[in-house]
Amino acid sequence: MSKDSKALQKKGKLLTFIPTGEYYFSKGIKAYQRRDFHKSKTYLERALHLEPGEPMIVCQLAIVHTELGDYKESNRFLHLILEELDEHMVECHYFLANNYAHLGLFKDAYHHATQYMKLDEDGEFAEDTEDLLDLLTLEAEALEEDIYEQDDLITKQEEARELLESGHFPKAVKLLKSVIKEYPEYWSAYNNLALAYFYLGEVEKADGILNDVLNKNQGNLHALCNKLVFAHYLKDREKVQHLAEILKKIKPILVEHQFKLGATFALIGEYEQGYHWLKKLYKQGFDGDGPFYYWLSYSAYFTGREKMAEVSWKRVLEINPEKEGLEPWNDERSNLEGFEAHISTIHKKLESDYLEERLFGLFLTSVSKNKEDILESSFMQDISNKRSPLEDTYLSFIKEESQHLHQMSLQVAHETAKELYQFHQPIGTVEAGLYLMWFTVSVEFEQSNVKINNYTACAAAIEYVWRKLRNEKYSQQSIAAKYGISTSTMQKYVKLVNSHLQ
């Protein structure tokens, strides 16, 4: 540069830019509209630092905290507005009502919702507030059940849930009946009892329990969801569509209800609806159990969100390693394996307090690809004190793989179960009810010294009675044809099964 270059330079004045609260508020709003809540929070905090008494900034910051799931901090700001900055900013009551509802503080939510309607019944949030009040009424049972939150009850409920998940349906029925006797208005126990009866094949009894719950506790979300699950398994498409439309209109507040709704939608194949609720919980930091991540993974995968599906499935395997191989991308569920593929499930059957479940566990062992591992494990020795002489004989037969069981009742039990297995495998939760029914009847046959010569006819009769109890429309003729027997033989064995079914 030449020595005369300075002459070419224009003299200028440096302008200092000092951002205002309004500037940061505007940037905070834009970030909020992009749903970048963390950046919005940063800008709004700067705006509030520059203009600490501005209620609009405080209110928007409260809204951002709500979006981030920090309801308590949001409430702190909203109360600050109403108590110190601007008591006429009545929309704060609506925001408070929502926050308290999310925190499960329904009395406080109801108070602020009604306060908003009282102060501004035609306001911007009037319609939303009315919906919120309806929801608070719908979930009133949550308030009523608070008195039951005792350690003993929680323990029993958890035990019942585990029994249902592992297929111990008779034991679950017994436990849940005792809970209901002690807590006659604890609706969750009724709902689980209905599930237990349904999986045992007693559809009418299960449906009756749900109807009773809905009559006494209108709008009970768990009962409605269970009705939808039953209709799905029974392939009642019209009822599925009707109930699904009802549940799509419900916007639950309780985390437990959001999980139930999301899992139910995922189970029936309404994956987009299921993903909506489960992802919402995930974003709020919900620390779910195995079933939560299981259904989140399935709903994510079948809505094209494969990365989320993979992340969720990793959590499934961390909690339940035995679920390996059940990934949603395994040929779209066609490769899912049943009870017979999972050693932990078979173990739970073998250590049951009920003879029919232990016999079922031995049958599962006989058809399991893990049979040798199960038979050679120390577990079998550990539970030897639970086995009766009848079970020891059955176990010896399975170990030796002999052609015939010397005890006729066991021969009948095993061979009939094998006939059922030709048509009902892999054995899932629903199919387990069929086998449990059969082993229950087989125990009755053994005690009554009933002689069975036609295992195929016996299996056909069991399937027909099971389907009839589930309200499935199958004729004796169609089942008889399926098993290759005459209708008259079928009728004879159906009569025999019914006479021994308790």
N, C-alpha and C positions, 0 to 999 in steps of 0.2 A: 504494500500500500504506500502511495507517494506521500510526501510531506504535506501536500496540499489537500489530502483527502478529507481532512477535518472540515474543510470549507463546504464539502458536499453533504455533510451530515446535518440533518435537521435537529434542532433542539426540541426535545419533547418533555412532557411532564408525566411522571409515574403516578398512575391512579391506583389507590388501594381499595380492594373489594372486601367489604365486611359483611358476611352473610347474616341475615336476620332470622328471627324465629319463623317468620312467614316463609322464608326461602326453604328452610329445612322441613317445615310442615308440608310444603308442596312436594318436596322430594319424597317425604315419607308416605304421602298419599299415593304417589305414582308407584312406589315400590309395593305398597299394599295392593294396588290394582293388578300388579304383575304377580301377586301372591308370593312375593319375596319378603316374608314376614320378619325375618331376622334383620334385613337391611332397613326395612320400614321402622322397626323398633329403634335402631341406632339413630336414624334421622330424627325421629320424633323425640327421642330423649335429648338430642341437641337442641331441638326447637324449644322444648320445655325448660332447658337450662337457660336459654336466652329470654324466654317469656314464661316464667314460673307460675303466673296467676291466670293463664289463658285456659278456660275450661274446654274449648274445642280441641286443643292439643291433648289435654289430659284424657278426654273422652276417646279420642282416636287411639291413643296409646293403650287405653284399657281394652279397646276392641282387638288390637293386635295381640295383646297378652291372651285374650280369649282364644284367638286362632292358634296360638302356640300351646294352648292347653294349660296355661298358668292362670287358672280361674281365681285363685286367692289374690294374686297380685292385681288382677283386673278389678276385682271387687274393691280392693283398697283404693284404687284411683276413682272408681265410681262413687264410693261413699265420700271421698274427699270433695268431689264436685257438689254433691247434694248437701253436704254438711257445712262446707266452707266457701265454695266458689260460686255456685249458681243453683239454688234450690229449685228454680223453674225449669231446669233442663230435665224434663220428666222422662225423656227416652232412657235415661240412666236406669230407671226402674225396670224397664223391659230388659236391658242388658244384664242387670243384676238377677232378674228372674231366671234367665237362661243359664247364667253361671251357677247359681245355687242349685238348679235342677241337675246340671252336670256333676256337681259335687254330691248329689244325693240328699241335699238339704231341702226337702220338698215343702216344708212349712214356710221357710224363708222365701222359696221360689214362688209359692202361692201368694204370699203377702205382697211381694213386689209386683207380681203380675196383676193382681186386683187393684193395687195402688195406681199402676199405670192406666188401667181402664177407667178408674175413677177420675183421674186428672185429665185424661185426653182420650175419651172413648172413640173419637173419630180420627185419631192420630195416625201417623205413618205406619206404626207397628201394631195397630189395633187388631187387624186380622190375624197376624202372627201370634199375638198375645192370647187371643181366643183359642187358637190351636194349641198353644202351650198349656192353657188351663184345662183343655180337654185331655191332653196327655197326662197331666198331673193327676187328673181324676182316674184315668185308665190305669195308672201305675200306683194307685192308692194302696194296693195290697202290699207294696214294699214297706209302707209305713206300718201296716198292721202286723207284718211279720217280724218287725224289729224285736219284739218281745221274745221271739223264739231264738234269737241269736245267742244260744248257749253252747258251751263247749261240747256237751254230750250230743246235742242235736246235730251240730256241724260234723262231728265224728261219724255219726250214723249216716248222714246224708252222703258223705264222702265214701263210706264203705259201700253204700247202696249203689253209687255211681260206678265204683270199680267192679262190683258184681255184675252190673248190667253190661259194662264194656267187655268183660271177660266171658259173658255168656252164662253166668251162674243165676239163671232166671228164677228157679224155685226158691233159692236162698234169698234172692233180692225181694221176692214177694213176701216172704216171712218177715224180713227185717222192716220193710216199708209198712206192712200192716201194723207192726208194733209202734212205729213212729206215728202213724195216723191215729192210733188208739190214744197215744199220749198227747198228741198235738192235733186235734180234729180239724183245725183250720189252717194247717200248714200245707198249702196247695202244691208246693213243689214235690212233696212226697206222693200225693195223688197222681201227679203227672208221671213220675217215675214208675209208680205201680202200674199205670196204664201201659207204659212201654214194656214192662216185664210180662204182663199178660199177653200183649200183642205178639211178642217174640215167642211165647209159649203156644201161640196159635189160637188163643181165646180172644178173638177179635171183638165179639159182641160185648164181652165183659170189659175189655179195654176201652171201647168206644163209649160204653155206658158211664165209666168213671170220668172220662173227659167231658161228657155232656153234663154230668153232675157238677163238675168244677165250674163250667161255664154258666150254669144256672145260678150257682151260689156266688160266683166271683166273675161277673161279666167282663169280657175283654181280656181274660187271662191269656197272656201272650204265649206261654209255654203250652197251654192246652191247644190253642189254635195251631201252633207250629206242629205239635204232635199229631193233630188231626190231618194236617197236610202230609206229614211223613207216612201215616197209615194209608192215606189215599194213594200216595205214590207207589208204595209197595204192592198195594192191591190193584194197581194199574187202572184206577178209576179216574180217567183223564178229565172228565167233566168236573168232578169234585176237586181235582188238583187245580184246575184252572180257576175255579170259583174261589177257593181258599187262597191261592197265590195272589189273586187280584186284591183280596181283602188285606193281606199282609203287606203288600206293596204300598198301601196307603198309610201304614203305621210308621211313625217316626219315634222309636223308643229312646228314652233318656238313659236308663240304667245300662251300664256296661254289660252286665249279665244278659240283658234282653237284646242288646245289639249283637252280642256273640251268638245267642240262640237263633236270632233271625238270619244272620249271615250264614251260619252253619247249615240251617234248614234249607235255605235257597240253594246253597252249593250242593247239598245232598240230592235235591230233586233235579239238578241240572240247570237251574237258573243262575248260571255262574256270574253274570254281570251284576245282578242284585246281591249275590253273596259277596262278591269282591268289594262292592261299595261299602258294606258294613264292616267287613273284616279289615279292609285296608284303613278305614277310618280309625278303628281301634289301634291298629299297628302304628299309625302316625301319631296317635296320642301317647304312645309309649306303653301300651298295654302289654304286660308280661304274661302272655298266655301259656297254656299247657300244650301237650302234644296234639290233641284234637283241634285246637285253634290254628296251629301252624299247618296241620294236615289239610284243613279245609281252605286255608288261605292259599296254600300251594296249588291245590286243585282249581280253585276259582281263578287264580292268577294264570295258570297254564292254559285253561280252556277259554280265556279271554285274550290270549295272545301276549301275555306279560311274562315271558319265559324267564327273564332274569329274576324277577320277584319270586317266581315259582321255585327256582333253584335255591335262592337264599332261604326261603321258608322251609324247603325240604331238608336243608342242612340242620335247621333247628329241630325238625321232626326226629331226625336220626340221633341227635344229641340227647333228646329226651326218651325216645323209644327206638333203640338200635334194631330191634326185631322187625321194624317196618321196612328195612332195606329190601328193595325189590318191588315195592308197592308204589313207586313213583308214578305220578299222573301221565308222564310221557311214555310209559311202557305200553305201547300199542293201545292208547286210549282206554285203559282199565281192563282190556280183555285178558291181560296176563296176571291180573290180581289173584293172589293165592288165598286159600281159605284157612280155617282153623288148623287143618291137618298139617300145614306147612310151618307152623310157628310153635316151637318147643315151649315157650313161656305160656301160651294159651293152653296147650295140652297139660302142662304141669298144674295149672289152676284147676282144671277139670279133675285131675287125678287126686288132688288133695281136698276136694269138696267134702262137705259133711253129708252129702246126699248120694245114696248108692247109685241111682240112675245116672247121675253126672259122672261118677267115677267109671261106670261101665262105658259111658260115652267116650270118656278120656282114653280108655283102653282100646276102644274101636278106632279112635283117631290115631292112636299109636300104630295100630296094625296097618293103616293105609298111608302113614306118613313117610315122606322121603327121608325123614330124620329118625326112622324107627330104631336103628342100631344105636344111635347116639343116646336116645331116650332110655332104651333098655339097659344100656351099660353104664348109665350115669349113677352117681351116688344118691341122687334124688330119689330113685326108686327104692333104695334101701331105707332112706330117711323116712319115707311115708309108709313103710311096710306095716306099721302098727294100725294104720287106718284100713287096710285091706281085709275083707272078709274071706273065708275059705272059698267062696264062690269066685271072688275076684282073683285069688291066687291061682285057681284052676284056669281061669281065662288068660291070665298073664303067662302061665306055662305054655298054653296052647299057642299064644302069639310068638313066644320065644322059639318054640320048637317047629313052628310052621307045619304042624301035623294036619292031616286031611280032615280029621273028625274030632269033635269035642265029645268026651265020654259022657259029660253031663248034658242031658237032652235040652234043658232050659237054656243053657249057654249056646248050644248049637243053634237053637231057634233064634236067639237074640243076635248072634253074629251073622248068620246066613241071611236073615231078613234085612239087617243093616246093610249087608253087601248088595242085596237087590236094590235097596233104596239108593245106594251110592252110584249105581249105574246111571241113574237119572238126576241125581242131586249132588253134583260136585262142581267146583270146590265148595266146601261147606262154609257159608258165611253166617252172619248173625241171624238172618231169617231162617235159613235152612237148619240151623242148630235147633230151632224149636221143633222141627219135624223129628229129628233124631232123638231129642230128649223125650218127646211124646212116646216114641217107640220104646225106648229103654224103660220108661215108666210103666208102660203096658206089659213089657216083657217080665218085669219084676212081679207084676200082678199075676201073670201067667205062671211064673215059677212057684209063687206062693199058693196058687189054686191048683197046681199040678195039671195044667192044661196041656194037652198033646197037640202039637202042630206038625203037619206033614208037608204042607205046601207053603214054602217060604215066599215064593213069588206072589201068591194070593194074599199072604199076610202083609207083605210090603205094599201091595196095591190098596188093600183096605186101609192101612195106616195113612197112606197119602190121601185117599179120598176123605177120610174123617178129618184129617188135618186141614185140607183145603176147605171143607165144609165149615169148620170152626172159624176159618178166616174169611168166610162169606164169599169165597171164590166160586164162580159158576162152572163147575165141572160135574158132568153126569157120571154115574157108575159105569155106564157103557163105555164112555171115552177113556176112563182110567183102566177099565178091564182090557180094552183093546191095546192100550199103551203097554201093558204088562203081558199081553198075549194069553189071557185067561177068559173063561166064559163069564157072562154076567151073573149066572146063578151061583157060581163059585165065589164070585166077588161079593154077592149079597150075603152069603153064609159067613164069610170072614168079617165083613163090616159089622154084622150083628154081634159076632164074637168080640171084636175090638171094643165096640160101644159098651158092652156089658162089663168090661174090665177097665174102662177108662174113667179115672177119677179126676 
